[in-house]
Amino acid sequence: MNKFYKEICKYYEDIFPTNENQLNFLNNISNGKDYLDIGCATGLVAKSLENSGKNLTCIDLDETMVIEARKKGLKVFAKNMLNLDFEEKFDVCYCIGTTIAHLDDISEIYNFILNTVALLKDNGKLILSWVNFKPFIIKNDSFLGSLPTLGTKVKFTRKYYRENNKIRFNTVLTTKNETIENSQLLVPLLANDVISFVNKFKLKYEIYGNFKKDEFDEENSFSIVFVISK
């Protein structure tokens, strides 16, 4: 078991607390009740949506996160996001927190999108959110920049580096007793990558710069919130 994910699980909700704009967005995106959380982590978002009357099905690849989310009474499966073999359909599928960029390459991302759209009901929506990588990758340096440090009980730092055609995402979790480092390669997914793909398959989309629905600015928006529907 990856020590980093085991340790971060204990502090995850301090590092990534409830975001009211995020919850309002997800709650109001559909009148439907059946939601699929892809990469649910500790289940904080899913539980909040369930408390608002939604029916949640959740998946996460990391067993530590799955155990923690199940403690909240959620229906959680230890499952890879590339193997969504559910028979039921959903009103909303969402994959947030830059989880999508952890896939191996752009083709895996495209396959994930198509496979997930296939799980939607007729008026269903797929919500994706990830860091807007454009301001980082236009830099010529190997060090691309950092994100704000998170956490109140712990310190969680995040830095990006260029590595061939990917981004090396280095994180450091600092507690009172130890420092745990982790490194992950990310696909530098851009908004135009997804726009071109959904247009190819004649899917509808909306794009925002955050969960407050501010206009997306490719050069300046911190994040991308992408809504796909049939």
C-alpha positions in Angstrom: 0.0 0.0 0.0 1.4 3.4 -0.9 2.4 5.1 2.3 1.7 8.5 1.0 -2.0 7.8 0.3 -2.4 6.0 3.6 -1.0 9.0 5.4 -2.8 11.7 3.4 -6.1 9.9 4.1 -5.9 10.8 7.8 -5.5 14.5 6.9 -7.4 14.7 3.6 -10.4 16.6 4.9 -8.2 19.2 6.5 -6.3 19.7 3.3 -9.5 19.5 1.1 -12.4 20.7 3.2 -16.0 21.1 2.0 -16.3 23.7 -0.7 -19.7 25.2 -0.7 -19.4 26.5 -4.3 -18.5 23.0 -5.5 -21.4 21.4 -3.6 -23.9 24.0 -4.8 -22.7 23.4 -8.4 -23.1 19.6 -8.2 -26.4 19.8 -6.3 -28.0 22.1 -8.8 -26.5 20.7 -12.1 -29.4 18.3 -12.3 -32.9 17.6 -10.9 -32.0 13.9 -11.0 -31.0 12.0 -7.9 -28.6 9.3 -9.1 -24.9 10.4 -8.9 -21.7 8.6 -9.5 -18.6 9.9 -7.8 -15.4 8.9 -9.6 -12.4 9.2 -7.4 -14.4 9.8 -4.2 -11.3 9.9 -1.8 -12.7 10.0 1.8 -16.3 10.6 0.5 -16.7 14.1 1.9 -18.3 15.5 -1.2 -20.4 12.4 -1.8 -21.7 12.4 1.8 -22.6 16.1 1.6 -24.6 15.4 -1.6 -26.2 12.3 -0.1 -27.3 14.5 2.9 -28.9 16.8 0.3 -31.1 14.0 -1.0 -28.9 12.5 -3.8 -28.3 8.8 -4.3 -24.6 8.2 -4.4 -22.5 5.5 -5.9 -18.8 6.0 -5.4 -15.5 4.5 -6.6 -11.9 5.0 -5.7 -8.8 3.0 -6.6 -7.1 3.4 -3.2 -8.2 0.9 -0.6 -7.5 3.3 2.3 -9.8 5.9 0.8 -12.4 3.3 0.1 -12.4 2.2 3.8 -12.7 5.8 5.0 -15.5 6.6 2.7 -17.4 3.5 3.7 -17.2 4.6 7.3 -19.6 7.4 6.2 -22.2 4.9 5.2 -21.6 5.4 1.5 -21.8 2.8 -1.2 -18.2 2.6 -2.4 -16.4 0.3 -4.8 -12.7 -0.3 -5.0 -12.6 0.2 -8.7 -10.4 1.7 -11.5 -12.0 4.6 -13.3 -11.2 3.0 -16.6 -13.4 0.0 -15.7 -16.8 1.5 -15.0 -18.9 -1.7 -15.6 -22.1 -0.5 -13.9 -25.4 -1.7 -15.3 -27.4 1.3 -14.0 -27.4 4.7 -15.5 -26.8 8.0 -13.7 -28.1 11.5 -13.8 -24.7 12.9 -13.0 -21.2 11.4 -13.1 -18.5 13.6 -11.7 -14.7 13.3 -11.5 -13.2 16.3 -9.8 -9.9 17.4 -8.1 -7.7 16.8 -11.2 -8.2 13.1 -10.9 -8.6 12.8 -14.6 -5.0 14.0 -15.3 -3.6 11.0 -13.4 -4.5 8.8 -16.3 -1.6 7.6 -18.4 -2.2 9.7 -21.6 -4.7 11.6 -23.6 -6.1 8.5 -25.3 -7.0 7.1 -21.9 -8.7 10.3 -20.9 -10.7 10.3 -24.1 -11.7 6.6 -23.5 -12.7 7.5 -20.0 -14.9 10.3 -21.2 -16.7 8.1 -23.8 -17.2 5.3 -21.4 -18.6 7.6 -18.7 -20.9 9.4 -21.1 -22.3 5.9 -21.9 -23.4 5.6 -18.3 -25.5 8.8 -18.4 -29.2 8.9 -18.6 -30.8 10.7 -21.5 -30.5 14.1 -19.8 -27.4 13.2 -17.7 -24.3 15.2 -17.3 -20.6 14.4 -16.8 -18.7 17.0 -14.7 -14.9 17.1 -14.9 -12.7 19.5 -13.0 -8.9 19.9 -13.1 -6.2 22.5 -12.7 -5.8 24.8 -15.7 -2.4 23.7 -16.9 -2.1 26.3 -19.6 -0.4 29.1 -17.5 2.2 26.5 -16.3 3.1 24.8 -19.6 3.7 28.1 -21.5 6.7 28.7 -19.3 10.1 27.7 -20.6 11.6 26.7 -17.3 11.7 23.2 -16.0 10.1 24.4 -12.8 6.5 25.4 -13.9 5.2 26.8 -10.6 3.4 25.9 -7.5 -0.2 25.8 -6.1 -1.2 27.4 -2.8 -0.1 25.5 0.3 -3.1 23.8 1.9 -4.0 22.5 5.4 -4.4 23.9 8.9 -3.4 20.9 10.9 -0.7 19.9 8.4 1.2 21.6 5.6 0.6 20.3 2.1 2.8 21.9 -0.6 2.4 21.2 -4.4 4.8 22.0 -7.2 4.9 21.3 -10.9 7.9 20.5 -13.1 8.3 19.8 -16.8 9.2 16.2 -17.7 9.2 15.4 -21.4 5.5 15.6 -22.5 4.1 15.4 -19.0 4.1 17.3 -15.8 5.8 16.0 -12.7 3.6 16.9 -9.7 5.6 16.8 -6.5 3.8 17.1 -3.1 5.1 17.2 0.4 2.9 16.4 3.4 4.4 17.8 6.7 3.0 16.8 10.0 4.3 17.3 13.6 6.1 14.0 13.4 7.2 13.4 9.8 7.5 14.6 6.3 6.1 12.5 3.4 6.9 13.2 -0.2 5.2 12.0 -3.3 5.7 12.4 -7.0 3.2 11.8 -9.7 3.2 12.3 -13.5 0.2 14.1 -14.9 -1.2 14.6 -18.4 -1.1 18.3 -19.1 -4.8 18.2 -20.2 -6.0 21.5 -21.7 -9.5 22.8 -22.2 -9.1 22.8 -26.0 -8.2 19.1 -25.9 -11.6 18.2 -24.4 -13.5 20.7 -26.5 -12.1 19.2 -29.8 -12.9 15.7 -28.6 -16.5 16.4 -27.5 -17.1 18.3 -30.7 -15.9 15.3 -32.7 -18.6 13.2 -31.1 -21.2 15.9 -31.3 -21.6 16.1 -27.5 -22.8 19.3 -25.8 -20.6 21.1 -23.3 -20.3 24.0 -20.9 -17.0 25.3 -19.6 -16.3 27.5 -16.5 -13.3 28.9 -14.7 -14.5 27.5 -11.3 -17.5 26.1 -9.5 -18.9 29.6 -9.1 -19.5 29.5 -12.9 -17.1 32.4 -13.7 -16.1 32.6 -17.3 -13.2 30.4 -18.2 -10.0 32.4 -19.1 -7.4 30.1 -20.7 -4.5 32.3 -19.5 -5.7 33.2 -16.1 -8.3 30.8 -14.7 -6.9 28.6 -11.9 -9.2 25.7 -12.7 -11.4 24.2 -15.4 -14.9 23.0 -14.8 -16.2 21.1 -17.8 -19.8 19.8 -18.2 -20.5 17.3 -20.9 -24.0 16.1 -21.9 -25.4 14.1 -24.8 
